[in-house]
Amino acid sequence: MKLINWFLVLLNKISKDKLLHFFFGTVLLALLLSVFNPLLSYGILVFIAAGKELIYDGYLGKGNVEVLDFTYTILPILLHLIH
C-alpha cells in the first residue's frame, strides 16, 4: 500500500505538460513502430521531439525550449527497449 501511495504522490508532482509530452511520445512511437522497424522509429521520434522543441518552441517562439519536454517525449523509447 505504501508503494502505491508513493507512486501516486510521484505522479502528482509531474506537471501536466510533461505528462502530455509523454503521452504524445507514446502515441507517436506506437504509430511509428507499426510502420517502421524499431531503430528507425526511435530516430524519427527523437527528430520530431527535437524539432518541436528547437523549431516550434525556440525559433518560432510558440513556447519555451525545455530539455525535460524533450526527455519526456522520448522516454517511451526507453520503456520500449526495456520491454
Buried (B, 14 or more C-beta within 10 A) or exposed (E): EEEEEEEEEEEEEEEEBBEEBBEBBBEBBEEBBEEEEEEEBBEBBBEBBEEBBEEEBBEEEEEEBBEEBBBBBBBBBEEBEEE
